[in-house]
Amino acid sequence: MDRRHFLTMLAAGTAAALGGVAIGEGAAGGVPILPGVDVPLPPLPMNPIGPQTLKWLPGPDGAMALTVDDGRDAGVVASWIQFARDTGLRFTFFVTASYPSWSIHRDALRPLVDSGQIQLANHTWDHPDLVKLPAGAIADQLNRTSDFLRNNYGVDGRPYYRAPYGNQNPLVDQVASDLGYKIALNWSGQLEEYPQNRFDEKAIVELARTHFKNRGIVLCHANAPAITHVYGQLVDIIKERSLRLVTLNDVLLPLV
């Protein structure tokens, strides 16, 4: 059984899995392009939400958002794209737009963005600690990423952004809000703990067992290959807990 079939079988029957789609050939950056993807949005209730910082989804029960940050490693970004195709699972990518990955894999990723299976949000241009910057530099970080996303993917991520390291202060919040980024995403748990040197495969699975929860917003990264080796185990945990992976757009109705 090849890897694609294995992952598809793991995902089959889960609440999060969507219908299978044939994958085309010919890719930017070595990832097959999937033309004409039409992945239907799941029929979930929408939750009205105003400007705030979110650590948990307000609903519905059974939903969980797996959010993928940065994109420093082009090979890992390619693997996440393929994982989405293999399983039909839905993710939100917080894009650090200076990384070449997002240009290299644009043609492969764009159909998944257009279909709504993958949502893109703003994670700044080159990942500085925003609380150390003046207002103009904060705005530049968000605006450059907004322009990149719009020019390459037809979206700008508004109203969602994530501050690098989760570091915000009133100035960051105000500048972001003035630019239309009125909802900041924090997280309820993460799959890598870099200060504790917990980012190997074993740690990732252990952290998934800790943090894959109802209404969770879980943080992981597209920076190192370890997570790409445990996709099957992540799917197992999702199945065991009857969780449904959602994008932010699937379940949130911003009142901004």
Secondary structure, DSSP 8 states (H G I E B T S, - for coil): --HHHHHHHHHTTSTT--------S--GGG----TT----------EEE-SEEESB----TTEEEEEEEE---HHHHHHHHHHHHHH---EEEEE-TTSTHHHHTHHHHHHHHHHTSEEEEE--SS---GGGS-HHHHHHHHHHHHHHHHHHHS---TTEE--GGG---HHHHHHHHHTT--EEE--SEES-BTTTTB-SHHHHHHHHHHH--TTBEEEEESSSGGGGG-HHHHHHHHHHTT-EE--HHHHEEE--
